[in-house]
Amino acid sequence: MPHGYSGRWGQAFAASAEQSGKRRRFARNSPWLWLGRNGVERALLVGPMFIILVVELANSAIEATVDRIGYEHHELSGLAKDLGSAAVFCAFLLLGVTWLLVLWK
């Protein structure tokens, strides 16, 4: 506790000021602040995550539709599921490449 604060209220003020300083120090050294130097870079880092969610939802819809039609093996059903999985893989590749390019210094 800093010197110069006496009494119950002074100690409470000193403790509050100390906590406030810790919060500011954490916000200043937060790991999320160094991810991207400006708004465009931050958008490029977050955008592919949402693309993955959208592609994953589309893949789930394709798989549910194929399963609804029938469980028997059909070449086109397998192809549809494989292409949906390939789209998810490409979305993850996009995420990885984007993060590497933006965070490369």
Stockholm file with secondary structure:
# STOCKHOLM 1.0

chainA/1-105         MPHGYSGRWGQAFAASAEQSGKRRRFARNSPWLWLGRNGVERALLVGPMFIILVVELANSAIEATVDRIGYEHHELSGLAKDLGSAAVFCAFLLLGVTWLLVLWK
#=GR chainA/1-105 SS CCTTCCHHHHHHHHHHHHHHHHHHHHHHTCGGGGSCSSHHHHHHHHHHHHHHHHHHHHHHHHHHHHHHHCSSCCHHHHHHHHHHHHHHHHHHHHHHHHHHHHHCC
#=GC SS_cons         CCTTCCHHHHHHHHHHHHHHHHHHHHHHTCGGGGSCSSHHHHHHHHHHHHHHHHHHHHHHHHHHHHHHHCSSCCHHHHHHHHHHHHHHHHHHHHHHHHHHHHHCC
//
